[in-house]
Each structure stands twice: as C-alpha cells, then as structure tokens.
Amino acid sequence: MRTLLIIIGFIFAMAFTSCAARITVQSPHIKIVKMAPKHHKIVIVKGKRYYFWNGRHYKKTKKGYVVVRV
C-alpha cells in the first residue's frame, strides 16, 4: 500500500510540473543584426561589453546583436 501511494504521488508530481525553463516574448520593434560590420568598436560601459557602430550601441545575444540604450 505504501509503495502504491509513493508511485501515485510521483506520477502526480511529474504530471503537474513544467519543463520550460524560461519563456520570453519579443517585441515586434526589436531588430536583430546577425553579424557586426567590420568597422564596429567594442566599448565597455559599467563593466559590460557593448558593440558600437552607426551611432548606436548593440549587445551580443545568441541570435545576433540587439540595439540597447546605454
């Protein structure tokens, strides 16, 4: 009987837990640049690395470079 309750508890716990680690929603206004141009500059602001070209700061992500405000 005890074993049956443990198995049922395990199945119940596994059925109602999520495997998703993080869900993010991107705004349609965000532009992702796949590759930085050759003339980009690396800038360190408050200990964080940003990439600068065309008068804008970009941050490197897994998908590419995203415009950020510094």
ChimeraX attribute file (.defattr): number of C-alpha atoms within 10 A of each C-alpha:
attribute: neighborCount
match mode: 1-to-1
recipient: residues
	/A:1	5
	/A:2	7
	/A:3	8
	/A:4	9
	/A:5	10
	/A:6	11
	/A:7	11
	/A:8	12
	/A:9	12
	/A:10	11
	/A:11	11
	/A:12	11
	/A:13	10
	/A:14	11
	/A:15	9
	/A:16	8
	/A:17	8
	/A:18	7
	/A:19	7
	/A:20	6
	/A:21	5
	/A:22	5
	/A:23	5
	/A:24	5
	/A:25	5
	/A:26	7
	/A:27	7
	/A:28	6
	/A:29	6
	/A:30	10
	/A:31	12
	/A:32	15
	/A:33	15
	/A:34	13
	/A:35	10
	/A:36	15
	/A:37	11
	/A:38	7
	/A:39	8
	/A:40	13
	/A:41	13
	/A:42	12
	/A:43	14
	/A:44	10
	/A:45	9
	/A:46	7
	/A:47	7
	/A:48	8
	/A:49	14
	/A:50	20
	/A:51	19
	/A:52	18
	/A:53	14
	/A:54	8
	/A:55	6
	/A:56	13
	/A:57	20
	/A:58	24
	/A:59	16
	/A:60	17
	/A:61	11
	/A:62	6
	/A:63	10
	/A:64	14
	/A:65	19
	/A:66	18
	/A:67	17
	/A:68	12
	/A:69	7
	/A:70	9
